[in-house]
Amino acid sequence: MLDQDLIDSLLHAADIVTVISHYINVEKKGRNFVAVCPFHNDTNPSLQISAEKQIFKCFACGTGGNAIGFVQEFEKIPFMEAARKVAEIVGFHDPRLQAAAKPKAPIDPEKQRLIDCINDLQSFYRYSLMTPEGEKARGYLANRHLDLAQQQKYAIGYAPLDGARTIQYLEAKGHSRKSIEDIGIAMARTDMNDVNAGRLIFPLADPEGQVIGFSARQLEKNGTSKYVNSPETPLFHKGEVLYNYHNAVKTAHRVGYCYILEGFMDVMALDKAGIGEAVALMGTALTKTQVGLLKRMRCEIRLCLDGDQAGQKGMMAAIRLLTDAKIPYKIVDYGSDLRDPDDILQEDGPEALQKKMNTLVDALDFQLNYYVNFKTVDSAEDKEKVLRHFLPLLASESGIEQENHVAKLSAALNYDPSALRVYIANESKKKQQGIDLQRFEDGMHGETAPHPQRLKRLTNRLGKAEDMILYYLLSDEKARQYIEEMGNPLYTPDYRRLLEAILEYGAMHGAVDPSGLMSYLGQVDEEHQASLSYIVADIATQAKAAPPFSEGIVDRCKATIEAEKAKAIDERKAERAVQSGDREAAARAVKELAEAKKNGWGKKKS
């Protein structure tokens, strides 16, 4: 943990506009600066930067913080590493920054021997591509228009036809037959021979770029598989790898999207067309581990698997995983053109491929088309499942868009469109009448509270009262003393955490500087740093001219919070009674709820 005085000195030296300008374009607008937000798919400058307060905030996605917080979020790195990066950008030097660096965890010796072996093998494959024997492989790459720069970027190689030579090379480098077997290219129980012999080599890397396996493509038809992939090894697990991830992750969060493709050549085709943010599956369906990697990119995912039935089925499975993981995504629209991206590039050129990749449809359109064109729904049970899935989605639409989707769903289920409209009308009615108290309960008691704009939509009185107390905590020392004596009057979990942090920071520093507080949060509560920093940024940038602190105002805010808490508890109690099916208990609970509303929540009954 870094000393707070060191962090304060760093933030004093690091102008936030300079730091953010290191990563994105920033424009001056009045007293502040604005930029297109890199943390969501922004089109208008939603990011506001205050040079006066040394903080930033996006008014669209809600991300906020100071200079260190920006680098932390942009680079996806821990707090202390981000602090060192900021120091590097602004030329700030202090030996304590380096002293606090975490030593790199030592690599397991067993894993290291395999890494050393596979790195030497990769170098051998790269060298072999440049030899006279590699001419056929180079000719194949030339025919696919893969120039030397791309060959180097993707580290493409060639395995000599005499597979024994590869083994001899590795043994000469000091690697045991056990190591050679464990990286997956030969078996020590037989005469060792490289299983990739005579093939073009595409190295497969982990998220950090370390080669862990290979995919080997045949150069001429000989009755064997077109591609031979590394088997499962201590280094390589195909369900945990996405081809080109280590390259794509560097820029995907900046441009706001990343494509998922079927093949390596498709990734390279997009690269040649100017789209470097693409990964490919490893010949399997998308896995939960791979979805975890995609989530780390913090961008929109664009699915572009094969247009045949198997590929479309894979897209449906991927949609479910991405939806469950709450990752934004769209689908590349094939239309009637089912060619692979590489074929489009070779036959029609880069502009045609760019146009194709930017022709996107939302998930609802794609799913409806799938049931119309590929998936036959026969049984009444299956039709009911499909209907239950799509009804809430269609009920949220209106006009021509809804009519188009009704037509597709009626065709898929062989239902009369007018019957579907009745279903949708009933669903809309239920949606309007229902009170989503569970969402309120989750928002109040979840691990991470909603950001203030959502909170105020849920309960404006509670949001205003809690914001007011936090405003006084940030701006007035007397208020901090008075509120500290109350205990913790706030209700929302993140607000309660923030109150404790402000009191701790204020006890150490006296005045509470928003930028310094954010860095303090990064060290004492990194798990909740992002949500807490947003609240600080929101109050610091949005707070209207509040009246001067008085104990009476804070007391009234506390009373409001207690009333809203009582209201939430009463409403939840009533909802549970209704859901129980006990009519008498439900009637009693609803009556009590009406009386509590009439009398005012939080007030004692006479």
Order of alpha helices (4+ residues) and beta strands (2+ residues): alpha-alpha-beta-beta-beta-beta-beta-alpha-alpha-alpha-alpha-alpha-alpha-beta-alpha-alpha-beta-beta-beta-alpha-beta-alpha-beta-alpha-beta-alpha-beta-alpha-alpha-beta-alpha-alpha-alpha-alpha-alpha-alpha-alpha-alpha-alpha-alpha-alpha-alpha-alpha
